[in-house]
Amino acid sequence: MTGPSDGTSISHLPEEILANVFTAVSDTRTRNSLSLVCRSFLRLERKTRTSITLRGNARDLHLLPTSFIHVTHLDLSFLSPWGHALFCNSSTTASADLCLRDAFPRVISLSVYVRNPATLHLLLLSPWLDLRHVKLVRWHQRPPGLPPGSDFAALFSHCRSLTSLDLSSFYHWPEDLPPVLAANPTAAASLRRLNLLTTSFTEGFKSHEIESITSCCPNLEHLLIACTFDPRYLGSVGDETLLAIPSNCPKLSLLHLVDTSSFLNRRDVEGFAGEDARVSRATLVALFSGLPLLEELVLDVCNNVRESSFALEVLCSKCPKLRVLKLGQFHSICLAIGSQLDGVALCQGLQSLSVKNCGDLDDMGLIEIARGCSKLVRFELEGCKLVTEKGLRTMTCLLRKTLIDIKVSCCVNLDTAACLRALEPIRNRIERLHVDCVWNELRESDNLGHGFLKFDLNVMGEMCSSDVNGTKFVDYFGDMECEDTSKKKRQRCKYESEVDDCFAQSNVSGYWDRLKYLSLWIGVGDLLTPLPVAGLEDCPNLEEIQIKVEGDCRGRPKPAESEFGLGILACYPLLSKMRLDFGDTRGYALTAPSGQMDLSLWERFFLNGIGSLSLNELDYWPPQDEDVNQRSLSLPAAGLLQECYTLRKLFIHGTAHEHFMNFFLTIPNLRDVQLREDYYPAPENDMCTEMRVGSCSRFEDALNRRQIYD
């Protein structure tokens, strides 16, 4: 390409090359800027834009632009007012339906909020001919008096070539779906992906319903389903159901079976549960043997599955394409006896592994997993009470070349400082991180030395000949009898030298150079201010943070400090996106008892200092009073959020009064604001005195009248 002096520019490139460049741009604002350069750029941008999310008011559907005819993925689930019927005016229903069809004629993927079956029926009166993927959203209660299956009847009768259905955010009755699938065998047989991991369920799909669904959909490749493994419940999933899945759907490459109790995010379960699941080792072997194409497997059982090591070895041999594995309440996943790898450590192709509430996983098991699963990019450890800082640090040393995404949660021996110390050898490589904010006597000088944190594998081998409490100490890298000591030392030499090199390099960089996403859990009553002291003071490239505060404010004394500590996040220069979740923080929304704080005062405590951050996007979940099902933005919270002068997007996952929302009109560049009651049950109109349809419309009109200078 010649230089600028010849009058050439990027616009002189062939259109095919420019189209590839435009296709690679995903940021919406960047694409909008490109479309303003010239007419040819506008045409290319529209031609290469394949997905669009509409957030305007549903009353203005007739004003849709007609230049996005190449869009194939259309999202209508965020239309305003959020959660209301798409076609609220019956006189304009037909014209709005035709406007959607004319504006986006090539849609193959559709997401829509379906408050009642009439919405889907009207939308699909003249369906898109190539429609293949549908996602339904509903957080409101199922309308009373509906006949069984009415939520899905219109979908399967109009879209007989549907290949993907996502109901993960759609509240419905589990017994509604199987009869509709049975009544539409052609549409059911065409399904390839079915997501029934509905988080608002309390019990999920029963065993006979799962068997019916898999029988009706024999060509499924992806199946995600919420169920119950607890044997005390009728219809719990056991051996019979697990055996039916590979028999009915042998083509599965992705399988998620998740107990609904895991949606509660209980933190009081560590290790062994009170009940054993009705899942035998023979059944697991048959399940894994019947799904040879499996690439991703999630079994979050929430009830004990014991002695699973052998079954996991079968999984590794029968499913060679397996890359993602999550196990919940599985025990003995890795025995760590001798130098021979066993259990999950034999899954050498794994790139993502999540271990949750494994009662007997210890440091030796963790190291064996690191030895065997040497390609791990992502690792999650949750509720494993025997794992310590030494084991986690040695594991990170062994995986230092690949590991970039780590989550450590609910491990009693790994508080925040210990966890961050264990990650020191790879801190300059980690891109995504989750830790719990547990400040156990945190001191600024709290730093264990190099030698203390490391395993001396040779010394451990020499210990194997001595008795410990009357039993033989098992050498991790050697045999039980320890006959050939020199051979075992050579066997350890490779791993010992790797760990030595890693520890030597761990202090080269004290920065989290590549960390872009940080997730934190913190209990009510604790402060965020010790975070930099714990070891997260230098994150020069951190762009997004998620903070979840959980606990009961009722009965707690007034905090001694005036603020929670959000102001300390100003030390991260590139931080622009925040998800601030107090949805599981409970308190008194109305009048609190004498001597206690209501939720408005707690919100003031939590949000103090947020105005000092240069945030571009904020998702905020207000705390709740579960007794009255109220999650509402308070006056102090509205006033403090108003101080975020750099915000462009603000999404409040709850309700708010109209005059509180008007505070946000003073934020100069605020462009996108929405109330989303995306929790179950979302408040009904006749029960909520806050933002109604008219209130939302008035606020949006005032917001859109303002001039946005950038």
Disulfide bonds with the S-S distance in Angstrom:
Cys316-Cys347 2.22
Cys464-Cys482 1.67
